Amino acid sequence: MPKVELARHLYAFFPHLEGKEINVQAESAADVVKEMEKLAPGFAFYICDERGSLRTHVNMFIEENMVSDRKKLSDRVKPDSKVYILQALSGG
């Protein structure tokens, strides 16, 4: 099953995931988001907008490749993939 790793900042919003190995049953980036929502209600809306597209300041990587389909999240995930979900932090 694909392994999901989150940017440290996301644990502030989903603290019950911190320190856990997160493995999900997924064949696409969209599946990863759906499975993460099951583990952490509110996760999908935190990283995706109301249409299901990745929010502007969120990036998802499958191995070293940034997800290219930010709207439908159709990028394929292999059973042994590592998926990284990152949120950019900004401020002044």
RODO-2510 file (C-alpha; in nm, 4 decimals, decimal comma):
residues 92
     n   res          X          Y          Z
     1     m     0,0000     0,0000     0,0000
     2     p     0,1214     0,3540    -0,0726
     3     k     0,2800     0,5349     0,2197
     4     v     0,1747     0,8944     0,2893
     5     e     0,4002     1,1489     0,4544
     6     l     0,2780     1,4915     0,5598
     7     a     0,4563     1,8209     0,6022
     8     r     0,5142     1,8866     0,9708
     9     h     0,2755     2,1818     0,9671
    10     l    -0,0230     1,9614     0,8809
    11     y     0,0091     1,7745     1,2108
    12     a    -0,0978     2,0926     1,3883
    13     f    -0,4404     2,0440     1,2283
    14     f    -0,4444     1,6650     1,2425
    15     p    -0,2436     1,5820     1,5566
    16     h    -0,3761     1,2264     1,5884
    17     l    -0,1779     1,1357     1,2727
    18     e     0,1552     1,2485     1,4145
    19     g     0,4001     0,9681     1,4756
    20     k     0,1916     0,7143     1,2842
    21     e     0,2916     0,5364     0,9677
    22     i     0,0179     0,6208     0,7207
    23     n    -0,0535     0,3592     0,4553
    24     v    -0,3597     0,3850     0,2329
    25     q    -0,5271     0,1720    -0,0296
    26     a    -0,5001     0,3934    -0,3384
    27     e    -0,4466     0,3808    -0,7119
    28     s    -0,4590     0,7564    -0,7765
    29     a    -0,3871     1,0832    -0,5998
    30     a    -0,7647     1,1279    -0,5618
    31     d    -0,7833     0,7928    -0,3822
    32     v    -0,5096     0,9075    -0,1449
    33     v    -0,7155     1,2152    -0,0537
    34     k    -1,0303     1,0043    -0,0033
    35     e    -0,8469     0,7608     0,2230
    36     m    -0,6852     1,0428     0,4202
    37     e    -1,0325     1,1906     0,4725
    38     k    -1,1395     0,8609     0,6319
    39     l    -0,8429     0,8741     0,8695
    40     a    -0,8722     1,2453     0,9441
    41     p    -1,2135     1,4007     0,8769
    42     g    -1,1694     1,7485     0,7302
    43     f    -0,8394     1,6606     0,5648
    44     a    -0,9788     1,6600     0,2091
    45     f    -1,1318     2,0061     0,2419
    46     y    -0,8172     2,1370     0,4067
    47     i    -0,6002     2,0470     0,1074
    48     c    -0,8642     2,0615    -0,1691
    49     d    -1,1214     2,3225    -0,2639
    50     e    -1,4960     2,2645    -0,2973
    51     r    -1,4443     2,1192    -0,6484
    52     g    -1,1857     1,8679    -0,5300
    53     s    -0,8863     2,0475    -0,6841
    54     l    -0,5674     2,0905    -0,4841
    55     r    -0,5598     2,4284    -0,3169
    56     t    -0,3126     2,6822    -0,4549
    57     h    -0,0607     2,6482    -0,1730
    58     v    -0,0728     2,2696    -0,1431
    59     n     0,1531     2,0352    -0,3357
    60     m     0,1352     1,6610    -0,3579
    61     f     0,4242     1,4495    -0,4794
    62     i     0,4223     1,0871    -0,5836
    63     e     0,7826     0,9877    -0,5285
    64     e     0,9811     1,2799    -0,6798
    65     n     0,7061     1,3875    -0,9209
    66     m     0,4671     1,6679    -0,8382
    67     v     0,1062     1,5751    -0,9128
    68     s     0,0352     1,7234    -1,2536
    69     d    -0,3441     1,6892    -1,2560
    70     r    -0,4294     1,9339    -0,9792
    71     k    -0,7996     1,9386    -1,0748
    72     k    -0,9021     1,5716    -1,0856
    73     l    -0,5980     1,4220    -0,9088
    74     s    -0,5835     1,1420    -1,1649
    75     d    -0,2070     1,0848    -1,1322
    76     r    -0,1444     0,7143    -1,0734
    77     v    -0,0097     0,5780    -0,7453
    78     k     0,1704     0,2444    -0,7328
    79     p     0,1354     0,0039    -0,4392
    80     d     0,4891     0,0836    -0,3225
    81     s     0,4724     0,4617    -0,3824
    82     k     0,5570     0,7262    -0,1277
    83     v     0,3178     1,0196    -0,1406
    84     y     0,4180     1,3512     0,0111
    85     i     0,1636     1,6229     0,0925
    86     l     0,3062     1,9665     0,1588
    87     q     0,1523     2,3015     0,2379
    88     a     0,3445     2,6166     0,1666
    89     l     0,3724     2,8548     0,4590
    90     s     0,3878     3,2252     0,3903
    91     g     0,4025     3,5399     0,5880
    92     g     0,6096     3,8421     0,6381
***
